[in-house]
Every structure is written in structure tokens, then in C-alpha cells.
């Protein structure tokens, strides 16, 4: 039987027992249907440890767990990937957050570009950020990661381009450069920033701005990928060439 993994930031290496919050207790006991004596794995997103714990009190409002052991987990990629993904309608961004987390992305920033047809007011931003971060947490639980990617407040492309990285990749189906060519030039790179446009792509002015900010315009093959497909393809390629695939 597979042991459930649960993100719980309050646990630490000094913990002998842990009393879960009402929300986490409900999830563990009511949603996952765990009972007293069942074992689960906890992680906190800070120390790289997995905590094997046994449920000693299966209260859906206040579950108590006994820590049995802790293990250092070494399954993070040696490279750091920051994905800047243009906002889009529907659940496309949710899919990208989930799958990018599974593939090992470290940070994700939704992005506002010229052709983004998506409006966010301040109240909606707060709600969406909480929702997006929970998707990243759930995907980290599922994929056995001990660190959860940070989902940042949406930024404009102008602000997104100011980030520092060894390689900044601006995806364009019309570029002549491929990722394999960039690998030949910078095989020792460790920090990556990826910029993915919306359904209508980036404008010519945006691409010119990216190039002025030390981005490399690259294409992924000879086919045009959807906005939710392109980031997953490029992350997998980065992991294969520079990471741990």
C-alpha cells in the first residue's frame, strides 16, 4: 500500500509528535480516509526531510501523529527553473502548474503580455494565488518532492525580464535557434528563466524587448505548440540536457 504524502509546514526536525490543523486533519481523516495506526509521510518545504509518522489520534478536527523517523530526500534537480507563463482563460494555467511541478520547476510566475485576454482585480488575484499554490502543493505531494514551487503574483513581461539567470529562453516558433544549439554554447548553466506567450503568441515588440534583455529566442521543433504544451516540453528538455533525466 502506498503511503500518503502530506505537506505540513509546521513540522520540524525537533518534533516528536505533531497536532495537525483542522484543514489538514479533515483532509487526512475524511478525504484520504486514514485511521488510527495508519502511517503517512509529512514534509515541510524547508529542510529537505521526509517525516514518517503514525496516526495516534484520528480526529478529523485535530489529528495527532507520532513521528517515527525522518529521512533526507535527494530528488531535486541540480538546475533551477523559473517559468514565466502568460495568463490564459480556462484551466490551462492550472494544468501547467501541476505538470511543471511534477517535472521539477522551482518557481512559476503568471505573466501579463500584450495579447493576454484575462482580467484580474486585486481580490481575484489573492484568491487565484491561493488556488494556484494549492495546486503546486498537491502536485509536490503526488510527485514525492520535498520542496514546493513558489507561485508568484502576476507580473508584466517588462518586470519578468529583469530576473537574473544563466540562460533566459524566449520561446518563438519563428526562431532559427534550437535548444540543442544553446546547450552547445552553455552546457554548464544552472539557472534558467523560461518565457511562454499566450494563445496569440508574443508580439514583435515583445520579442525585440526580450532580446534586448539578454533572452535567447528559441523554437521547439517545426510545429507550433499550444501555450500549455510548450512549457512542459521545454522543462523536460532542460532536465534531459542540464538536469537529472
C-alpha positions as CSV (number, residue, x, y, z in Angstrom):
1,X,0.0,0.0,0.0
2,X,1.4,3.4,-1.0
3,X,1.9,5.8,1.9
4,X,0.1,9.1,1.6
5,X,2.3,12.2,1.5
6,X,1.0,15.4,3.1
7,X,2.6,18.9,3.1
8,X,2.7,20.3,6.6
9,X,5.0,23.4,7.1
10,X,4.8,23.4,10.9
11,X,6.7,20.2,11.4
12,X,10.4,20.4,12.2
13,X,13.4,18.0,13.0
14,X,12.7,18.6,16.7
15,X,9.1,17.3,16.5
16,X,8.3,14.1,18.4
17,X,4.6,14.5,17.8
18,X,2.6,16.8,15.7
19,X,-1.0,18.1,16.0
20,X,-2.4,18.9,12.6
21,X,-4.5,21.9,11.7
22,X,-8.3,21.4,11.2
23,X,-7.9,21.7,7.5
24,X,-5.1,19.1,7.2
25,X,-6.8,16.8,9.8
26,X,-10.0,16.9,7.7
27,X,-8.0,16.1,4.5
28,X,-6.1,13.2,6.2
29,X,-9.1,11.6,8.0
30,X,-12.1,12.4,5.9
31,X,-10.8,12.8,2.4
32,X,-7.9,10.3,2.4
33,X,-9.9,8.1,4.9
34,X,-6.9,7.3,7.2
35,X,-7.4,5.7,10.6
36,X,-5.5,5.4,13.8
37,X,-2.4,3.3,13.3
38,X,-2.0,4.3,9.6
39,X,1.3,5.7,8.5
40,X,1.8,8.9,6.4
41,X,4.7,10.9,5.2
42,X,5.0,14.6,6.1
43,X,7.2,17.3,4.5
44,X,7.6,21.0,5.2
45,X,9.2,22.6,2.2
46,X,12.3,23.9,4.1
47,X,14.6,21.2,5.4
48,X,14.6,18.6,2.6
49,X,13.3,15.9,5.0
50,X,10.5,13.4,4.8
51,X,8.9,12.5,8.2
52,X,7.4,9.1,8.6
53,X,4.5,9.4,11.1
54,X,1.8,7.2,12.6
55,X,-1.7,8.5,13.4
56,X,-2.2,8.1,17.1
57,X,-5.4,10.1,17.3
58,X,-7.7,10.1,14.2
59,X,-9.8,13.2,14.9
60,X,-10.9,14.9,11.7
61,X,-10.7,18.3,13.5
62,X,-7.4,17.7,15.4
63,X,-5.4,14.6,14.3
64,X,-2.3,13.8,16.3
65,X,0.7,12.0,14.7
66,X,3.7,10.3,16.3
67,X,7.0,10.9,14.4
68,X,8.6,7.5,13.7
69,X,11.6,8.6,11.6
70,X,13.0,11.2,9.3
71,X,14.9,10.8,6.1
72,X,16.8,13.2,3.9
73,X,15.4,13.2,0.4
74,X,17.7,14.0,-2.5
75,X,15.4,14.1,-5.5
76,X,15.6,17.8,-6.5
77,X,17.1,18.6,-9.9
78,X,20.6,20.3,-9.9
79,X,19.2,23.1,-12.0
80,X,16.8,25.9,-11.0
81,X,14.0,26.7,-13.4
82,X,11.8,29.8,-13.2
83,X,8.8,29.6,-15.5
84,X,7.1,32.8,-16.7
85,X,3.8,31.7,-18.1
86,X,1.3,34.0,-19.9
87,X,-2.1,34.1,-18.3
88,X,-4.8,32.3,-20.2
89,X,-8.5,31.6,-19.9
90,X,-9.9,28.3,-18.6
91,X,-7.8,25.8,-16.7
92,X,-4.7,26.0,-18.9
93,X,-2.6,27.6,-16.2
94,X,-3.7,25.1,-13.6
95,X,-2.6,22.3,-15.8
96,X,0.8,24.0,-16.4
97,X,1.3,24.5,-12.7
98,X,0.5,20.9,-11.9
99,X,2.6,19.3,-14.6
100,X,5.5,21.8,-14.3
101,X,5.7,20.9,-10.6
102,X,5.9,17.2,-11.5
103,X,8.7,18.0,-13.9
104,X,10.8,19.8,-11.3
105,X,10.1,23.5,-11.9
106,X,11.2,25.7,-8.9
107,X,9.3,28.9,-9.4
108,X,6.4,30.0,-11.5
109,X,5.2,33.5,-12.3
110,X,2.0,34.1,-14.3
111,X,2.6,36.8,-16.8
112,X,0.7,39.7,-18.4
113,X,1.5,40.3,-22.1
114,X,0.0,42.3,-24.9
115,X,-2.2,39.5,-26.2
116,X,-3.4,38.2,-22.8
117,X,-7.2,38.5,-22.7
118,X,-7.5,37.9,-19.0
119,X,-8.6,40.4,-16.3
120,X,-7.6,40.2,-12.7
121,X,-8.6,42.6,-9.9
122,X,-6.9,42.6,-6.5
123,X,-9.5,40.4,-4.8
124,X,-9.4,37.9,-7.6
125,X,-5.6,37.8,-7.6
126,X,-5.4,36.9,-3.9
127,X,-8.0,34.1,-4.4
128,X,-6.2,32.8,-7.6
129,X,-2.8,32.8,-5.9
130,X,-4.1,30.7,-3.1
131,X,-5.7,28.3,-5.6
132,X,-2.5,28.1,-7.7
133,X,-0.3,27.5,-4.7
134,X,-2.5,24.7,-3.5
135,X,-2.2,23.0,-7.0
136,X,1.6,23.2,-6.6
137,X,1.4,21.7,-3.1
138,X,-0.8,18.8,-4.3
139,X,1.5,18.1,-7.2
140,X,4.5,18.1,-4.9
141,X,2.7,15.6,-2.6
142,X,1.9,13.3,-5.6
143,X,5.4,13.5,-7.2
144,X,7.4,12.8,-4.0
145,X,9.0,16.2,-3.9
146,X,10.0,17.7,-0.5
147,X,10.1,21.3,-1.9
148,X,7.1,23.1,-3.3
149,X,7.5,25.6,-6.2
150,X,6.6,29.2,-5.3
151,X,3.7,30.7,-7.4
152,X,4.3,34.4,-7.6
153,X,1.9,37.4,-8.1
154,X,1.4,38.0,-11.8
155,X,4.0,40.3,-13.5
156,X,4.2,42.2,-16.7
157,X,6.7,41.0,-19.3
158,X,8.8,44.1,-18.6
159,X,9.2,43.2,-15.0
160,X,9.7,39.5,-15.7
161,X,12.6,40.2,-18.0
162,X,14.6,41.8,-15.2
163,X,15.3,38.4,-13.5
164,X,18.9,37.1,-13.3
165,X,19.5,33.7,-14.9
166,X,22.4,31.9,-16.6
167,X,20.1,31.3,-19.6
168,X,16.8,33.2,-20.4
169,X,14.8,31.4,-23.0
170,X,12.1,33.2,-25.0
171,X,10.0,30.6,-27.0
172,X,9.1,31.6,-30.5
173,X,8.0,29.2,-33.3
174,X,9.7,31.5,-35.8
175,X,13.2,31.5,-34.3
176,X,16.1,29.8,-36.0
177,X,17.9,28.8,-32.8
178,X,17.2,25.4,-31.1
179,X,17.7,24.4,-27.5
180,X,20.5,21.9,-28.6
181,X,22.4,24.8,-30.0
182,X,22.1,26.7,-26.7
183,X,23.3,23.6,-24.9
184,X,26.5,23.5,-27.0
185,X,27.2,27.1,-26.1
186,X,26.3,26.9,-22.3
187,X,26.5,23.3,-21.1
188,X,27.3,24.4,-17.5
189,X,24.3,26.6,-17.0
190,X,22.4,26.1,-13.7
191,X,19.7,28.8,-13.5
192,X,17.1,29.1,-16.2
193,X,14.2,31.5,-16.9
194,X,11.6,30.5,-19.5
195,X,9.1,32.8,-21.1
196,X,5.9,31.4,-22.6
197,X,3.4,33.5,-24.5
198,X,-0.4,33.4,-24.6
199,X,-2.5,31.7,-27.3
200,X,-1.8,34.5,-29.7
201,X,1.9,34.4,-29.0
202,X,4.3,37.3,-28.3
203,X,4.2,40.5,-30.3
204,X,7.2,41.6,-32.4
205,X,7.8,44.4,-29.9
206,X,7.8,42.0,-27.0
207,X,10.3,39.7,-28.8
208,X,12.5,42.7,-29.5
209,X,12.3,43.7,-25.9
210,X,13.2,40.2,-24.7
211,X,16.3,40.1,-27.0
212,X,17.4,43.5,-25.6
213,X,17.2,41.9,-22.1
214,X,19.6,39.0,-22.9
215,X,17.0,36.4,-23.8
216,X,17.7,33.8,-26.4
217,X,14.8,33.3,-28.8
218,X,14.4,29.6,-29.5
219,X,12.0,27.2,-31.2
220,X,10.9,23.7,-30.2
221,X,10.9,21.7,-33.5
222,X,9.0,22.6,-36.6
223,X,5.5,22.6,-35.1
224,X,3.6,25.2,-33.2
225,X,2.8,24.2,-29.6
226,X,-0.1,25.3,-27.5
227,X,0.6,27.7,-24.6
228,X,0.0,24.8,-22.1
229,X,2.2,22.3,-24.1
230,X,5.2,24.5,-24.7
231,X,6.4,24.9,-21.1
232,X,6.1,21.2,-20.3
233,X,8.2,20.4,-23.4
234,X,10.9,22.9,-22.6
235,X,11.1,21.9,-19.0
236,X,11.6,18.2,-19.9
237,X,14.3,19.2,-22.4
238,X,16.1,21.3,-19.8
239,X,16.0,18.4,-17.4
240,X,17.3,16.0,-20.0
241,X,20.2,18.2,-21.1
242,X,21.2,20.0,-17.9
243,X,19.2,18.4,-15.2
244,X,18.7,14.8,-13.8
245,X,16.9,12.9,-16.5
